[in-house]
Amino acid sequence: MFGLYRRVRSKYAPKKASQTVIPTHCCVMADTAQISAEGCIENLQSNPDAIQIGRNSFIRGKLLVYGHGGKIEIGDNCYLGHRSDIWSMDSVIIGDRVLISHDCQIHDGTAHSLDPEERAAHFKAILETGHPKRWADLPGVRSAPVIIEDDVWISFGVTILKGVRIGKGAVIGARSIVTKDVPPYMLCHNDVKPRLTPLKPPDSNSFIEPLPPQSN
């Protein structure tokens, strides 16, 4: 029995995460930084200085800088969780000891124009020739730097948009959307109130009638 247990445990036990080998032209990494097998670096500039990862930081998500601009700097002892993305066309600067949980989105740009014709032309260009390499080819697109200071904890499912500064030691609650600055040592979370709306059943037979009381 023990031998069977040992074989099953060996087959199904979690394996140690392997490290992704990143080409040197993609980013600048400290010797002790790691990118896991599910992590991803996409550098559309082919300029390694555009993405920098500090000592002992661990990346399980995706880092992307656009061809027309962008910079990502991650400090020491940071963590980026699984399925979390940082996309930059301006700059995203992250301090030391910053923990970013899974399913987070950090974007310093609007990605597309609000004008439908400009947006359609932009999308057509991406399909035909790839992402534009010049700001002049992106009318209507806006960006502003994102700064996340030391010792910030960002819980799962958070979205952080352009122009935001999150102060030292702040905590961002799960599923929050951050569009304004957060002061240091502040807990930030969206006020979500559940709304219950009654539904009309299709017919009265959809309910089970209560049983009559039983007599002793």
C-alpha positions as CSV (number, residue, x, y, z in Angstrom):
1,M,0.0,0.0,0.0
2,F,2.8,2.4,0.9
3,G,4.5,1.7,-2.5
4,L,1.3,2.5,-4.3
5,Y,0.8,5.8,-2.4
6,R,4.4,6.8,-3.1
7,R,3.9,6.2,-6.9
8,V,0.6,8.1,-7.0
9,R,2.1,11.0,-5.0
10,S,5.1,11.1,-7.3
11,K,2.8,11.2,-10.4
12,Y,0.4,13.9,-9.2
13,A,2.4,16.0,-6.7
14,P,3.0,19.6,-7.9
15,K,6.4,19.9,-9.6
16,K,8.8,22.7,-9.0
17,A,8.2,25.6,-11.3
18,S,10.7,25.7,-14.1
19,Q,12.3,28.9,-15.3
20,T,11.8,30.4,-18.7
21,V,14.9,31.2,-20.7
22,I,14.5,34.8,-21.9
23,P,16.6,36.0,-24.8
24,T,19.0,38.8,-23.7
25,H,17.5,41.3,-26.2
26,C,14.1,41.1,-24.4
27,C,15.0,42.6,-21.0
28,V,17.6,43.3,-18.4
29,M,17.3,40.9,-15.4
30,A,19.2,40.7,-12.2
31,D,21.0,37.4,-11.8
32,T,18.7,36.3,-9.0
33,A,15.4,37.3,-10.8
34,Q,13.2,34.6,-12.2
35,I,10.6,34.2,-14.9
36,S,8.5,31.0,-14.5
37,A,7.4,28.7,-17.3
38,E,4.1,30.5,-17.6
39,G,5.7,33.9,-17.5
40,C,6.1,36.0,-20.7
41,I,8.2,38.9,-21.9
42,E,7.0,40.7,-25.1
43,N,9.3,43.5,-26.1
44,L,8.1,45.1,-29.3
45,Q,11.0,47.6,-29.2
46,S,13.8,45.0,-29.2
47,N,15.5,47.3,-26.7
48,P,16.4,45.3,-23.5
49,D,16.6,48.4,-21.4
50,A,12.9,48.9,-21.9
51,I,12.1,46.1,-19.4
52,Q,14.2,45.8,-16.2
53,I,13.6,43.3,-13.4
54,G,15.4,43.6,-10.1
55,R,17.0,41.1,-7.7
56,N,14.9,38.2,-6.4
57,S,11.8,39.2,-8.2
58,F,9.6,36.5,-9.6
59,I,7.5,36.9,-12.7
60,R,4.6,34.6,-13.5
61,G,2.6,37.0,-15.6
62,K,3.2,39.0,-18.8
63,L,5.3,42.1,-19.4
64,L,4.8,44.0,-22.7
65,V,6.2,47.2,-24.0
66,Y,4.9,48.6,-27.3
67,G,7.0,49.4,-30.3
68,H,6.2,53.1,-30.3
69,G,7.2,53.5,-26.6
70,G,7.0,52.2,-23.1
71,K,9.2,51.2,-20.2
72,I,8.7,48.7,-17.3
73,E,10.9,48.8,-14.3
74,I,10.4,46.3,-11.5
75,G,12.4,46.6,-8.3
76,D,13.8,44.0,-5.9
77,N,11.9,41.2,-4.2
78,C,8.7,41.7,-6.2
79,Y,6.1,39.2,-7.4
80,L,3.8,39.3,-10.4
81,G,1.1,36.6,-10.3
82,H,-0.2,34.1,-12.8
83,R,-2.3,35.7,-15.7
84,S,-1.4,39.2,-14.5
85,D,-0.4,41.7,-17.3
86,I,1.7,44.9,-17.3
87,W,1.5,46.7,-20.6
88,S,3.4,49.9,-21.2
89,M,3.4,52.6,-23.9
90,D,4.7,55.3,-21.5
91,S,6.2,53.9,-18.2
92,V,5.3,51.6,-15.4
93,I,7.7,52.0,-12.4
94,I,7.4,49.5,-9.6
95,G,9.4,49.8,-6.4
96,D,10.8,47.1,-4.0
97,R,8.8,44.4,-2.2
98,V,5.7,44.9,-4.3
99,L,3.3,41.9,-4.4
100,I,0.9,41.7,-7.4
101,S,-1.5,38.8,-7.2
102,H,-3.1,36.8,-10.1
103,D,-5.4,38.2,-12.7
104,C,-4.3,41.8,-12.4
105,Q,-4.1,44.3,-15.2
106,I,-1.8,47.3,-15.2
107,H,-1.9,49.6,-18.3
108,D,-0.5,53.1,-18.7
109,G,-2.3,53.8,-22.0
110,T,-5.7,53.7,-23.6
111,A,-4.7,51.3,-26.3
112,H,-7.2,52.7,-28.9
113,S,-8.8,56.0,-29.8
114,L,-12.3,57.0,-28.7
115,D,-13.0,58.0,-32.3
116,P,-14.5,54.9,-34.2
117,E,-12.8,55.7,-37.5
118,E,-9.3,56.1,-35.9
119,R,-9.9,53.0,-33.9
120,A,-10.9,51.0,-37.0
121,A,-7.8,52.3,-38.9
122,H,-5.6,51.4,-36.0
123,F,-6.9,47.8,-35.8
124,K,-6.6,47.4,-39.6
125,A,-2.9,48.5,-39.4
126,I,-2.2,46.0,-36.6
127,L,-3.6,43.1,-38.7
128,E,-1.7,44.2,-41.8
129,T,1.7,45.4,-40.6
130,G,1.8,44.8,-36.8
131,H,1.7,47.3,-34.0
132,P,2.7,50.9,-35.1
133,K,6.2,52.0,-34.3
134,R,5.5,55.7,-34.1
135,W,3.2,57.8,-32.0
136,A,2.2,59.7,-35.1
137,D,0.4,56.6,-36.3
138,L,-1.7,56.5,-33.2
139,P,-4.1,59.4,-33.2
140,G,-6.4,59.6,-30.2
141,V,-4.3,57.2,-28.1
142,R,-3.4,58.6,-24.7
143,S,-0.9,57.5,-22.0
144,A,0.5,58.6,-18.6
145,P,3.0,57.0,-16.3
146,V,2.0,54.5,-13.6
147,I,4.1,54.5,-10.4
148,I,3.7,51.8,-7.7
149,E,5.9,52.6,-4.6
150,D,7.6,50.2,-2.2
151,D,5.8,47.6,-0.1
152,V,2.5,47.8,-2.0
153,W,0.2,44.7,-2.0
154,I,-2.2,44.4,-5.0
155,S,-4.8,41.7,-4.4
156,F,-6.2,39.5,-7.2
157,G,-8.2,40.8,-10.1
158,V,-7.2,44.5,-9.7
159,T,-7.1,46.9,-12.7
160,I,-4.8,49.9,-12.5
161,L,-5.1,52.5,-15.3
162,K,-2.9,55.3,-16.7
163,G,-1.7,58.2,-14.6
164,V,-2.0,56.5,-11.3
165,R,0.4,56.7,-8.4
166,I,0.1,54.2,-5.5
167,G,1.9,55.3,-2.4
168,K,4.3,53.2,-0.2
169,G,2.7,50.5,1.8
170,A,-0.8,50.8,0.3
171,V,-3.1,47.8,-0.2
172,I,-5.5,47.5,-3.1
173,G,-8.5,45.2,-2.4
174,A,-9.5,42.4,-4.7
175,R,-11.3,43.3,-7.9
176,S,-10.8,47.0,-7.4
177,I,-10.4,49.4,-10.4
178,V,-7.9,52.2,-9.6
179,T,-8.1,55.4,-11.7
180,K,-6.9,57.9,-9.1
181,D,-3.9,58.2,-6.9
182,V,-3.8,56.2,-3.6
183,P,-2.0,57.8,-0.7
184,P,0.7,55.8,1.3
185,Y,-0.5,53.2,3.8
186,M,-4.1,53.3,2.6
187,L,-6.4,50.4,2.0
188,C,-8.2,51.0,-1.3
189,H,-11.2,49.0,-2.4
190,N,-14.3,49.6,-4.5
191,D,-17.6,49.9,-2.7
192,V,-19.5,47.0,-4.2
193,K,-23.1,46.7,-3.1
194,P,-25.0,43.5,-4.2
195,R,-28.2,44.2,-6.1
196,L,-30.9,41.5,-6.0
197,T,-33.7,41.7,-8.6
198,P,-36.6,39.3,-8.4
199,L,-37.3,37.2,-11.5
200,K,-40.7,36.3,-12.6
201,P,-41.1,32.5,-13.0
202,P,-42.3,31.3,-16.4
203,D,-45.3,29.5,-14.8
204,S,-46.7,28.7,-11.4
205,N,-45.6,25.0,-11.8
206,S,-42.0,26.0,-11.4
207,F,-42.4,26.1,-7.6
208,I,-42.9,23.1,-5.5
209,E,-45.9,23.4,-3.2
210,P,-45.0,23.0,0.5
211,L,-46.1,19.7,2.0
212,P,-49.1,19.8,4.3
213,P,-48.3,19.5,8.0
214,Q,-48.3,15.9,9.2
215,S,-50.6,14.9,12.1
216,N,-49.3,12.8,15.0
